[in-house]
């Protein structure tokens, strides 16, 4: 769940006024949030989480998700194997519980965190005849287990004493077990099945109990196949076993090698049997987003110079072929840019729509140090909001509503008739409420930067310095293409962040000094940078 959506949810929950009138965002997106006392907002988010989490445990566990309208549990749809909307993510592996572990820690729910970890250790098993998506299993289950293990074993314990008596790395062992099962989706020496991918790219789905099936589809999306390295790399670091990092990194390099020789762009979906692109659309939204996000984040957390250089090239290519209408919107004659979807081989525009997952791009840009363009991207969304009473972003942000007389938070199935879907997805607890909570908790260790962290694409927390130290022990080290100390190493060591490979390096203090008058809170991978959105395009150009 991205910050633009989270901010909209904050307005829906805490704001006042007519829902058919465009709100004055300055009332709730400030450096000090002067429009309201933060403490009640923080308590409200805690209550929202406690309400949803407690009802999941009472009415749904050990199922994967809560049906908030019927107060029941939802698991893998065994009767309808083709129900991918459910079955890709739900594997009868207590999804919401695992996905919520680090949210409990970040919110200071120490005893609840310990109880949840013990429940996972006691109940979780992957010996199940269910087929799930590789990507979803990685970002939700593998990421949740690894993040929780790192929290339990953190020597500093910044979120309170999360240590468990008698803990013997059981969460890491479960993550190891899951990753070994996931290897069946790859073409590797660990895969015993003849139908393993001949290209080396992972099949999009695998069976937890038996590996691959003969009827497994071979069409994988760019983000699904190419966004495994952060979780797999952290697993390798913790196990001191380069296998998982090497395999997932090889996939990224393989996909990268298949970009267009004419434009340098990557497509949307690829056939893992042939290595040929199926959907030629290139973009930064759904199906693409986390691939580019992880190019940069893996460069940051692992000090992987090659991944960073690939991100730089990808960024320049995307700007050249996808970005239009834009210039520096902070200048008098400038205006925000739009990233369109184009054909990967020609660069020609293929449609005239953008999707909500493109909102993640601004966070990637800020994470990279491109603050001005990130401001412009948010300014574009904000300007659209000013033009229309209920733009798509606002309507999508309304997807969750509070049902205090029921068991949780239900999804708006259709925004036209406002019908409800009886489902509370795990990311509502793992992402949405986590980021919403951090908007109001200035003293949280994440916001105080007691240690630099990277958030995964599922909002799981990974400590940079600890992972960096563990990575140095890997032999062979897949993240080092030479013996030199990369500039990314120096940036982390010197408590700075930037694009990583450009001459312009910003310290936190410099950024805060430059933008101290700005008011919009950006939450992204490692840091929090505070900026303000202009209220109109005229104000934008006048700044």
Secondary structure, 3 states (H helix, E strand, C coil): CCHHHHHHHHHHHHCCCCCCCCCCHHHCCCCCCCCCCHHHHHHHHHHHHHHHHHHHHHHHCCCCEEECCCCEEECCCCCCCCCHHHHCCCCCCCHHHHHCHHHHHHCCCHHHHHHHHHHHHHHCCCCCCCEEEHHHHHHHHHHHHHHHHHHHCCCCCCCCCCCCCCCCCHHHHHHHHHHHHHHHHCCCCCCCCCCCCCCCCCCCEEECCCECCCCCCCEEEHHHHHCCHHHHHHHHHHHCCCHHHHHHHHHHHHHHHCCCCCCCCCCCEEECCCCCEEECEECCCCCCHHHHHHHHHHHHHHCCHHHHHHHHHHHHHHHHHCEECCCCCCCCCCCCCEECCEECCCCCECCCCCCHHHHHHHHHHHHHCCHHHHHHHHHHHHHHHHHCCCCHHHHHHCCEEECCCCCCEEEEEECCCCEEECCECCHHHHHHHHHHHHHHCCCCHHHHCCCCEEECCCCCEEEHHHHHHHHCCCCCCCCCCCCCCCHHHHHHHCCEEECCCCCCEEEHHHHHHHCCCCCEEEECCCCEEEECCCCCHHHHHHC
